[in-house]
Structures are given as C-alpha cells and as structure tokens.
C-alpha cells in the first residue's frame, strides 16, 4: 500500500520540460516523447533555434529572459498554486519566433 501511495504522489509532481528544437546534443524528439508519456500536470516549452544549454548558463542569449521568467513562473504556479503565475507562465513562455509552450493540466486553479 505504501508503494502505491508513493507512486500516486510521484505521478502528481509537476513537470516542466524546456528543450530546443535545434539542440545539437539531445534530440528534440526525445523531449517530445518524454512529454507525451508524462502525467499531468506537465508543461513542454520549446525554445526555437536555441542551443543545448546556453540559456541556462552564463552566456548571454536571446533566450535567457524567457528561460528565467518561465522557470520562475513555473515554481510560483506549482508550489503556490498561484493562478496568476499559471497565466504568466503561458504568456512568458510564448514569444513569437523564440518560444512556445504546451500544457497538460488536471485542473485550473
């Protein structure tokens, strides 16, 4: 019974996958498959034309602001169940030509 309860708890853990559709290191298709297999709540943010990880590191890129804001929005939304942060996540991760996001949500806060 404890194992079952732990599995149910793990299935409900929010997930944010952020991946570049031009990642030279890890195939974008792998990230898409992981999102397809993920249980809600889950979000899949695509960084269009980004490299593998520079937006998460010290290099300055056009994606830095998107990565920072979307990550902060995700934590605010999922840890605090903040409805405004869910809306910000959608807005901040949707930048024409640079990024887009898809969500699997069980409920709307």
C-alpha positions in Angstrom: 0.0 0.0 0.0 2.9 2.4 0.8 4.4 1.8 -2.6 1.1 2.5 -4.3 0.7 5.8 -2.3 4.2 6.9 -3.2 3.6 6.2 -6.9 0.4 8.3 -6.8 2.3 11.1 -5.2 5.0 10.9 -7.8 2.5 11.0 -10.6 1.2 14.3 -9.4 4.6 16.0 -9.3 4.6 19.0 -11.7 7.0 18.7 -14.6 8.5 21.4 -16.8 10.4 20.3 -19.9 12.3 23.0 -21.7 14.1 22.0 -24.8 15.4 23.5 -28.0 14.1 22.2 -31.3 17.7 22.6 -32.7 19.5 21.1 -29.7 22.8 19.6 -31.1 23.3 17.4 -28.1 20.0 15.8 -27.2 17.3 15.0 -29.8 14.2 17.2 -29.6 12.2 14.1 -30.4 13.3 12.6 -27.0 11.9 15.5 -25.1 8.6 15.3 -27.1 8.3 11.6 -26.2 9.0 12.3 -22.6 6.2 14.9 -22.5 3.8 12.6 -24.3 4.5 10.0 -21.6 4.3 12.4 -18.7 1.3 12.6 -16.4 -0.4 15.9 -15.8 0.5 18.4 -14.6 3.2 18.9 -17.1 4.4 21.7 -19.4 6.6 21.5 -22.5 8.4 24.7 -23.5 10.2 24.8 -26.9 13.0 27.2 -27.4 13.0 27.7 -31.2 16.6 27.8 -32.5 18.4 27.7 -29.2 21.5 25.7 -28.5 21.7 22.9 -25.9 22.0 24.8 -22.6 23.5 28.3 -23.0 20.2 29.9 -21.9 20.6 28.2 -18.5 24.3 29.2 -18.2 26.4 32.3 -18.2 26.4 33.0 -21.9 24.1 35.8 -23.0 21.4 34.7 -25.5 18.0 35.8 -26.7 16.5 33.0 -24.7 17.9 34.0 -21.2 14.9 36.2 -20.2 12.4 33.6 -21.4 14.1 30.7 -19.5 14.4 32.8 -16.4 10.9 34.1 -16.4 9.2 30.8 -17.4 11.2 28.8 -14.7 10.2 31.3 -12.0 6.6 31.3 -13.2 6.6 27.5 -13.1 7.8 27.4 -9.5 5.4 30.2 -8.4 2.5 28.5 -10.1 3.1 24.9 -9.0 4.5 25.5 -5.5 2.0 28.2 -4.5 -0.9 27.1 -6.8 -0.9 30.7 -7.9 -3.4 31.2 -10.8 -1.7 34.4 -11.9 1.6 32.6 -12.2 0.0 29.9 -14.4 -1.2 32.7 -16.7 2.3 34.4 -16.6 3.9 31.0 -17.5 1.8 30.7 -20.6 2.5 34.4 -21.5 6.2 34.4 -20.7 6.9 31.1 -22.5 5.1 32.2 -25.7 7.4 34.6 -27.6 6.8 34.6 -31.4 9.8 33.2 -33.2 11.6 32.3 -29.9 9.5 30.0 -27.7 6.2 28.2 -27.3 4.6 26.1 -24.6 2.1 23.3 -24.3 0.4 22.3 -21.0 -1.2 19.1 -19.6 -3.2 20.2 -16.7 -5.6 18.3 -14.5 -7.5 21.3 -13.2 -7.4 25.0 -13.4 -6.5 26.8 -10.1 
